Amino acid sequence: MELDSSPEKIRQSVEGSLKRLQTDYIDIYYQHRNDPNVEPEVVAQTMKELIDEGKIKAWGAFLKQLKNI
């Protein structure tokens, strides 16, 4: 499974979901896996921008590594 939490990939995924769901916004967008190559702050900034744009209402993320549980 490819892990890519780059801002570009997040935006591509959100746009794809909006199109498939035939809606203007997503109530909650959840990131199920961490990309160790992208800082959580970068993901948070991208999600904030998507909220400001009205594409998502809220977001969540699983931030713990499996080995830390």
Secondary structure, DSSP 8 states (H G I E B T S, - for coil): ------HHHHHHHHHHHHHHHT-S-EEEEEE-S--TTS-HHHHHHHHHHHHHTTSEEEEEE--S-GGG-
